[in-house]
């Protein structure tokens, strides 16, 4: 038996395992011009700008030290001017630069456009061809993507200018979008108002001190060609230590979502209508807005629990009542659908292969007064969803298609769970329902008349290792 070498943190792009720290983030999608040789030569100068995992760990240490020093001096920490870059290619991009051997992932090789209908995205079918209602950029071929994340627009724009100067006319930018951490007390919260970025798996040999309840997975479930990569036998040498980056542009209908909560409060003795609406929101997500998980705080919010990484992920839906009742958390709640923990483990089914590492960021403005009054979205906002995995069909695609959109999941429950109310997509969106929204009447189904998260497209990308970018994809000629 051959042993798989351990991961090399200087070789793996920094966003995958460590997550590039960000307040702002620009995602720039590009096509490579017909001067492919020029592009590959210039790539040599881009490679040193791509952030490694080791570098991100250094950046994170510097940020912690800066915060500690400021706290000791009783002042607010200044933001350190830190920027990080991720580069990934679609299957069209790999073909364009002459990398033709199959990478062993049919979903990647087919591209996300071919998957749109299967994922439940809306669109029209003409003469048997489905065309999703996506932004034009994603309906044409995108070859690659740069994600540039940092502390401010200034540092990000400076790095973007540098990249543009190096690549010149060898690329054509097709679409750019900027995300940002939300302001004030909404920092870290997505646009519906819920704290995000709490639960990601720890990766063995990298996250050596996982938080209580944070599952450790083997590296090959995120990195190709590493321990437990399910398709390790089919990977070309250039795929090793890379990861599939799934990007989705997801708009969120926030005023409509808030209006739904307002009109459908959970009615229980002692709850005001506002509290009933807050409770319904928590039942749809599986966590309160503070981040406190319903499985640990089933009846009322516990902000201290939500904010405490030592406790906010330490649950498994394994209270005696969890398997057969929705007393604590609805079966269909977003976080239960997308990481069912003991719902499958108790049946002897491991979910290790279905774990993904999420790195999304909100985009778009805060909700305006007009939107609140009209209960209608007038400005596009949402989540630039990004996640990493080694097999798209086990990771993002499976979670979206076979869990979130599948009314019968989690399996073997007394009531049909219904759709994931946040991301579940139905062929007829007005037909969406879920059970268990009201803990006192768990068989009742709640109609979810609107899909509040709307996919406007995306692509399946591959983020190669640094050495492959430098030695295989780039042509190694320095341009002066
Ligand atoms: Fe979700 N939301 O605000 O409701 N997500 N998500 N997601 N999501 C999570 O635990 C949200 C989306 C996962 O391990 C939280 O970090 C929104 C897609 C997974 O317990 C919140 C959108 C997919 C988890 C949200 C969106 C997933 C997770 C709790 C779209 C995959 C971890 C914070 C606009 C197909 C579950 C946290 C676990 C958590 C929300 C998209 C998957 C608040 C608004 C497309 C695996």
Boltz pocket constraint, residues with backbone or C-beta under 6 A from the ligand:
constraints:
  - pocket:
      binder: B
      contacts: [[A, 190], [A, 192], [A, 194], [A, 195], [A, 196], [A, 197], [A, 198], [A, 199], [A, 200], [A, 248], [A, 250], [A, 251], [A, 252], [A, 285], [A, 287], [A, 334], [A, 335], [A, 336], [A, 338], [A, 339], [A, 356], [A, 358], [A, 382], [A, 383], [A, 385], [A, 396], [A, 399], [A, 400], [A, 422], [A, 423], [A, 453]]
      max_distance: 6.0
